[in-house]
């Protein structure tokens, strides 16, 4: 099936490069600023956007993304508002893939069928639900696939060859390889080990493999781009939001540029690696 995700990853591959996948939290630090950031990401160099859905118990997230979620929830962000944000984005951008990343509870409360219908109507392309393992595919993964949404699964350094086929069996869009054990925002221990892991996953699937957790700089992005089909950056971007806020935690004129400037730098890093050469 041809989707925005398959089209975008294929286009990046045709250019001989990895895709830059950027994560931002919906509603951080407020709805209007988050919406402005979302709209500015493609022009800054983002190929795919992961839009984080704030949740009160984000067990896989490090402190920067936890704080971003807290800021967004305090400002009144909801799953319904997140879908509205995507719907507005689609009025001016019909090509950039958007993946919602979060936890199952808000979807469960919303109602799976209603959520999938509204997500499709809004222009969402895929879902990453970090707390739904393959054993729970009946809950959301299979209904999402039937509805036409990609369901992106995470593989980690502890996902061995015995477990990997189970992880991959209903995955679509791309595979998200977590470069380290633990939570988001850590430090990558070995680029070589990440490259070997990506090669191992690619031996089991034709899907693109994107690598996230620990990518903070253009140099990190370039190092990961040599072996991966996509480079995911999240904590570094939401930290830029935090550092741009004023003393009362409100957005400033520098908030959007703080994010887009880093995205542009990361994009240059990704694009510096010509895999076709």
N, C-alpha and C positions, 0 to 999 in steps of 0.2 A: 504493500500500500504506500502510495506517495503522500507524504505529509510535509508540513513546513520543516519539521526536524530532519527528515531524510533528504529533502531538497537542500537545506542549508549545509549539512555535513558533506553532502556530495559536492556542493559548490566549493567549499573550502578545500576538499581533497583535490578537486580539479585545479585549484590554484597552487597545489603543492604545499599546503600548510594545515596546521591544526586550527580548530575553531576556538574562539575565546568565549567562554561561558561565564557570565557575570551574575552573581547573587546579590540581591538587595532585599531588605525586609519591607514588605508592604506597610505603609503607614508610618514609617520611621523618617524623621521625628514627628511628622504630622502628615495628614492626608495630602495636602496641596504640595508640600515639598517632595514627598515620596513620589507623587505623580509626575512632578517636573523631572525628577531623577530618572524615572522609568522612561519617559519620552526622550530624554537626552542620551540614553545609553547606546542606541544603535549608531548614531552619528559619531560617538566617541570611539567606536570600534568593537562594541559587543556584537557577537554573531548570534548568540543564544542567551536568553534571559531566564534565570531562575528567580522567581518571586516568592520570597519566604512568607508563609502565613503565620502570623504571631500566635503563640500558644503559651499558656501559663507554666507548662512543665516540659521545656525543651531538652530532653535528656541527652541528645547527641550533640548539642551545641556548646561551644566554648563561651567564655564570658562576653566577648564582643557581640556575638549574635544573640545571646541571652539578654543583654542590655538593650539591644535594638528592639527585640520583641517587647520588652517591658515599656520602652518609650512609646512604641506603636500602640500597645494596649491601653496605656494611660491616655493617649490621644484619641482613643475611641475606635481603633481599627477593628474590623470584624471580617469574617470570611465573605460576607455579602458585599462589603465595601471593597474588598480585594478583587472580587469578580467585576465590580463596577469600574475599577481602575483599569482592568484588562480591556473591558468593553470600550472605554474611552480611547485607550491606546490604539485599538484596532481601527478607529476612525481615520487615523493618519498613517498607520503602518500595518500592512496586510501580509508582510513577508517574514518579519523577525519572530522566531519561535519563542513562546513563553511557556515555561514549565512551573507549576505551583509546587513548592517544596514545603513540607511540614509534617504534621502528625494527624493521626486518624480521628482523634476525638472531635475536632470542629466539624469534620465531614460527617461523622456519625450523628452529631447533634443536628446538623443541617438536614440530614436525610440523604442517603446515597443516591437514590434515583433523581431526586430534585437537584442535588449538587451536580451530578454528571450532566444533566440537561442544561443547567444554568452555566456551567463551565464551558460546555461546547458552544452555547449561544454567545458567550462573552468573547470567545476566541482563544481559549486555553488549548494548548497542544499536548501537554503531558503532565504527569503527576509523579512526584517522588514522595513517598510516605515512609519515613525512616523506621517507624515502629510496626510495620506490617511485614512479617517474614513470609516467605513463599508458602508456608503451611496455612496462612490466612488468605490465600489468593481469592477465595470465594467472597470475602468481605468487600473488596474494592477493586482489586487488580482485574479480575475476569469481567466484572460489570463494566469497568472503564474501557477495557479492550473491545468489548462488544459495542460500546457506545462510540468508539472511534478515537479514543484518547490513548496516547502512548503511556505505558507504565514503566518508568525507569527504575531499575533495581541497583542497589549498592553492593559492590563486592569489596572485601577488605583484605588486608594481609593474612588474616586467619581463615579466609575462604579457600579451602584446599581443593584439590582436583576431584575429590569425592563429593564435596558440597556444591561445587561450581555449577554443574549441570542443573541442579535443583533451583539455584538462584537465577539461572539464565532462561529457564523453560518458558516463562511467560513475559520475559522482559522485551520491551520494544522501544524504539527511538534511539537510545544509546545505553551503554552500561556506564555507571558512575563508579570508578575505582577510587576508594578512599585510601590515600597514600600512607596512612599510619593507623595504628590502633588508638583508641581514645576519642576525644572530642575535637571539634573544629578548632582551627586557629593554632595548632601546634607547629612544630618545625620538622621538615622532611629530613629524615636521617640519611638516606642514600638515593640519589637519582638513578643510579644503576639498578638498585633493587626495584624501584618503581618501574623502570623500563622492562625489566625481566618479568615483573608481574603482569604488565600490560600485554606483553608478548604471549604469556601463558593464557590469559583470558581470550586473546584474539585467536588462539588455536581452537577455541571452543565455540566461537560465534563470529558471524559476519557483521555484527553490529559495531558501530563506532565505539571506542572506549575513551571516555573523558576522565581526567584525573583531577581530584580536588583535595582539599585539606592541606594547609601549609604553604600555598602559593601566595607570596606577598609582593614580589618585585618582578620587574621585567626580566631579570636574569633567571629567577625561578621559572617564570612562564616559558622562557626560551628553552631551558633545560628539560622541562616536562614535554614541551611541544615536539622535541626530537623523536619521542617514541609514541606519544599519545595522539589520538584523533581530536581531542579537545582538552583545553586547560580551564579548570573551574576556579574562580576566585570569589571569595565571599567575605571572610572575616576582615581582610584588609580594607575592603570597601566600606563595610558598616562602621569600621573604626574611623575611617575618614569622616563619616557623618558625625560621629560623636565628637571628634576633635574640632569640628567646625562650629559647634553650637556655642551660644553665648552663656553667660554665667547662670542664667535661669533655665538652661537646657532647651532654648528655642533656636530654631533655624536662623541662619544669618545669610547675607548675600554671598558668602563664600561656601555654603553647604553644597549646592549642586556642582559648582566647579571643582570642589575638593574631590568629589567622586569621579567626575568625568575626566579630570586631569590624570588620575591614576589609571582609569580604564584605557585612556589613550596611550599611556606609557606601557601598560601590559600588552596592548594590541601591537605596539611596535616590537615588543619582545617576542610575541608569538609569530609575527610576520617576518622576523629576522631569520627564521629557520625555514629554509626551502627544502622540503622533503623530496621534491622532484629533481633536484640538482644531482 
